[in-house]
């Protein structure tokens, strides 16, 4: 078993991800976990709704390997062209 020298520290929004997970965009399903941020492996457009938002927003020209510092509730399939999206939770 690996030694975790940081296990006694509390998790915070600015702390590194402890449980990254793959995201498959969907038009109506909420994410099962609200991530701290999103990692976009293959760039493009990402359409999402933030956890406290009332409307969707469009992130255009997201680069390969870019991290979006946003706590998303939805990642929409329609209009999202980016791929390999990882939730950083």
C-alpha atoms as one frame of an Amber mdcrd trajectory, in Angstrom:
protein
   0.000   0.000   0.000   1.282   3.464  -0.868   2.206   5.887   1.887   0.111
   9.077   1.869   1.936  11.748   3.856  -0.978  14.139   3.303  -3.889  11.951
   4.424  -4.367  13.929   7.629  -4.910  17.186   5.693  -8.446  18.249   4.885
  -9.549  18.429   1.275 -10.165  21.955  -0.038 -11.146  23.410  -3.432  -7.570
  24.606  -4.019  -6.032  21.259  -3.039  -4.927  18.776  -5.703  -7.504  16.334
  -7.011  -7.892  13.229  -4.876 -10.408  11.365  -7.039 -10.271  12.274 -10.751
 -12.996  10.760 -12.934 -13.878  10.585 -16.630 -16.755  12.705 -17.877 -19.046
  11.810 -20.751 -21.011  14.924 -21.750 -24.792  14.542 -21.664 -27.505  17.085
 -22.380 -29.714  16.441 -19.340 -27.816  14.320 -16.789 -26.047  16.105 -13.966
 -22.509  15.065 -13.135 -22.580  12.504 -10.328 -19.809  14.429  -8.535 -19.242
  18.188  -8.685 -15.551  18.545  -9.563 -13.134  21.219  -8.345 -12.053  21.788
 -11.950 -12.024  20.143 -15.378  -9.060  18.848 -17.345  -9.639  18.907 -21.119
  -7.428  16.357 -22.860  -8.475  17.147 -26.421  -9.342  20.788 -26.965 -12.404
  22.377 -28.492 -15.585  23.907 -27.128 -17.055  23.015 -23.726 -20.620  23.934
 -22.871 -21.434  23.621 -19.194 -23.483  24.939 -16.320 -21.701  25.801 -13.106
 -22.919  24.434  -9.802 -24.426  27.813  -8.854 -25.414  28.936 -12.342 -28.816
  29.438 -13.904 -27.705  29.237 -17.545 -25.166  27.380 -19.616 -21.909  29.029
 -20.641 -19.627  28.290 -23.578 -15.870  27.971 -23.263 -14.501  28.344 -26.804
 -11.016  27.498 -28.064 -10.090  25.410 -25.031  -6.591  24.062 -25.646  -5.414
  20.463 -25.374  -4.404  19.831 -21.782  -6.088  22.941 -20.391  -7.586  23.025
 -16.897 -10.835  24.947 -16.486 -11.192  26.223 -12.938 -14.939  25.768 -12.764
 -17.187  23.632 -10.569 -19.537  22.221 -13.201 -22.919  20.652 -12.549 -23.601
  19.781 -16.213 -21.343  19.216 -19.223 -23.605  19.370 -22.275 -23.143  16.975
 -25.193 -24.743  19.303 -27.722 -22.146  21.855 -28.782 -19.263  20.355 -26.802
 -16.510  19.396 -29.210 -13.731  18.924 -26.641 -13.024  15.345 -25.571 -11.157
  13.364 -22.946 -12.620  15.506 -20.160 -11.604  14.588 -16.623 -13.322  15.890
 -13.491 -10.812  16.846 -10.815 -12.532  15.966  -7.541
